[in-house]
């Protein structure tokens, strides 16, 4: 948490110093600075967080489905005979803060996160050329203990993750994002397993039309942190906007739908066609009406 708090302070200092300098130069930053929006269609690239935020007072109900692996063949209807899901509720607290909770049937796992926008890409005087967002979250496995007769600890069910999102919207069509991440697991299966897993996320969006875009989402775990039989998470797909809904149709190698699961516990290998079809459905609702300032494009 100390690292996260330090990043918060650094971002505030950067923005504050920029504004002070422009004020000394006589620049009217209030009228000239414009923030960019729609770097991504939703607050997620596919599985990973994006730098996009919900507006204040807006609730996003998210339903995620992952089917079985395609290489299961016709016997499993190429994965459609199996289905796993996550139900999530995300909420915009302010223009810079949002939070969310969710529940997956995989490991009967609960998850929650808090997301803060430190730097917001914009145009005009005093604007920054990129967005900088920090995310802190946790997960809780609620399955029965594997051995209820031994001494079990509640803390063993918990994992945590901390993430920095750095993104730039290069044009109306293209956005690129990097996401250095650390996942901490309180309990691991073997003493040789590492509690802390370090990865770097690579994601992006290419806008195809007014209502569609192509997305990619990848997590590269640093060498030595994943044991044999586990693989880097990968997903590609399309976002399709239909009014208040956004459909994210994709192919992925991960059954997991929270950071602990898809970063540290992906067991399907894309080289052996261990791929799954899936979709995310996002539906937003305005819960409370708050005053909105102009955010630009």
N, C-alpha and C positions, 0 to 999 in steps of 0.2 A: 504493500500500500504506500510505502514511503516513496517508491519510484513513481507511482501514479500521481501522488500529490506534487512531487517535484515537477512533473511534466505540466500539470495544471498551472503552476506558478510561472514556469518558463513561458508558456503560451500567453498568459495574461501580461507578462512583462514585455514580450515582443510587440503585442498589439498596442499596449500603452505607450511605449517608446515611439512607435511609428506615428501615433496620433499626436504626441507632444511635438515631434519634429515638424510635422506638417502645420500644426498650429503656429509655431514660431515663424514659419515661412509664409504665413498668411493664407493658407489654403483652407477653403470651406469644405471640410470632409463630409459634413452631413448631407450636402446636396450632390456631391460628386461621386461618392463611393457607392457602388452597387454590388450586392452579393449575387453570386450565381447559384441557381437551383437546377434541379433535374440532372445532376451528374449521373444518377442512376434512377431507374423507374420506381424502385422501392427501396426500403431500408436494408435490404439484403442483396448481395450479388447473386448468389444462389443459396448456399448455406451460410457463407461468411457475412459478417456485418459490412455494410457499405457506409460511405460518409453522408448518405442522404438521411434526413430527419423528418419525422412527422411534425406537422404544424401543431402549435399549442392547442390542447383540448380535443385532439383527434385520436380516436382509438382504431387500431389496426388489428382485425381478427385474421389470423394466419392459420391455414390448414395445409400441412405438408404431407405428401404421400411418397413412399419409396416402395417400388415393387421388387420382386425377386430378381435374381441375376438372369440375364438373357441366355447365358450358356446352359441354363437348366433344361433347355430343349422344349419340344412339344409337350412332353409329359406334364410340365409345369406351365404350359402356355407361354413359354419364354419369359417367365417371371410374373405374369399377371395373376397366377393362382395364389401368390403371396403378397401381402401388403402390410406395411408398417407406417405409422403416422405420428405426427406431432401437432398438437393444438396450442397456439400461442396467442397472447394478448399483449400488444405493444401500445404505449401511450406517450403522446407528446406533452411534456410538462412545460417547456418553454422553447424558444427558437434554438437554444443550445443544449437542452437537456431532454432526454427521453429514457424510458425504462420499459422493461418487458418481462413477462413470465411465460413459461410453457411447460408442457408435459408430453413426454414421448412414451409410447408403449414398449420401445426397446429398453430393456432393463427397468421399465416402469420409473423413468427418470424425470425429476422436476428440474427446471433450470430458471435462472433469472439473471438480469443484467441491468447495468446503468451505463449510459452513453453520454459523453460530454463533448461538445464541439468547441475546441480551443481556438482554432484559426479557421476562417471561412473565406474561401477563394472569392475574389471579386474583381471588379474593374473600376477604374477611376483613381483619384488621389487617395493614397493611404491603403490601397487594396493589396491583398496578398495573392501570389500566383498559384497557391495550392490550398487545400483544406487539410486540417490536422485534427483528428478526433481520437479520444481515448475511450476504451471500453473496459469495464471490470464486471465479471460475472462469476456465477457459481452453479454447480450442479449437485443434485442429491439423488442417489440411487435408492429406491424404496422397495426393491425386491426383498423377499425373506433372506435371512442370513444363510449362507451355504452350509454352515455347521452351527445350528442354534445351541448346541451343547457346550461349545467352547465360550470363552470370554470374548464378547464382541463389543465394539465401541461405535457409538453413533458417528463420531468423526471419521470413521473409516468409509462411510458412505459419501463423503464430501470430496469435491474437486473444485478448483478455482482456475480462472484464466484472466490474463491481463493482456491488452492488445492496443497497439497504436495503428491508426489508419492514416495513411498519407496518400492523398489523391489529387490529381489535376484533371480538370476538364479542358482538354486541348481545343475542342471545337464543339459545335452543337451535336456532332456525331460521336466523338471519341472521348472516353474517360479511362484513365489508367490508375490503378490503386495498388499500393504496397501495404502489407499488414504484418509487421513483426509481432510475434505472439509467444507467450509462455503459458503453459498449462501445468498446474501443480495438482498431483493426485496424492491424497493423504495415505491411501493404501494401494500397494502394487502387488501383483501376484507372486513375484519372486524377489529375493534379496538383490539379484543382479539387475532388476528393472530399475529405471530411474524415476524418481518422483516428479522431477521437473522435465518437461519436454519443450524444446525451443523450436519454433518454426517461423517461416516467412511466407506470408500469403501473397499471391499474385492474382489480381482480378481486373476485370475491365468490362466495358460496355461499348458496343458499336451500334449506333442508331441506324436502323434500316429504313424506317418510315415514321410517320407521326405517331403511330401506335405500336410499333414493333421494334425490338432491338435484339442483338446477339450478345450474350454474356459468357464469360469464362471465369472460372473460380478454381484456384489451385493452392494447396498448402504444402510447401517443401519443408519437411522436418530435417533439421541439421543432422549430419552423419553421426552415428553412434547413439542416437536417442530412440530409435525404433528397433525392436528386436526382430528376429527372423519371423516371417509370416505376417508382418504388418506393412502397410504401404501408404504412400502419400495420397491424400484426398484430391480428387479431380472431378470437375463437372463443367459441362458446356450446355447451353440451351438458349431458349428464346423467351423474351418477355412480350406478352400480348396484352395491351390495355383495352378493356371493354367497359367504358363508363367508369363506375366506381370500383370495378374489379381489375386486378392485374393477375393474369395467369403466367406462371413461369414453368415452361415445359423444358425438361432437361434430361441428360444422360449423365450418370455418376457411378463411381465405384464404391460409394459409401452408403451403408444402411443407417448410420447415425446422423442425427439432425441437430445436435448441439456441439459446442466446441470440444468438450472432452471426448465425445464419441467420434466425431469425424476426423479430428486431428491425431488422436492417440490410439484409436481402436478400429481403423479401417483394415479389413482382412481380405478384400477382393482385389485381385491384380488385373489391371486393364490389359496387360499383355496376354492373358488367357481368357479375354472377353468376360471378365468378372464385372460386367456393367449392369446397371439397373436403370430402367426408365422411371421417371418420377415427375411430380409437379408440385408447385406451391400455388396456393390460392390466397390472394390478399384482398380483403374488403375493408374499406375505411368508413368510419362513422364519426360525425362531429358530435361529441358528448357535451362539451361546454363551449360557448362562443366567447372568444377572446379577441381583443383588438389586434389586427394584423398590420404590420408596416409593409411597405413595398420592398420586395426582396429581389427585384430584377428578374432576369430570365433564367 
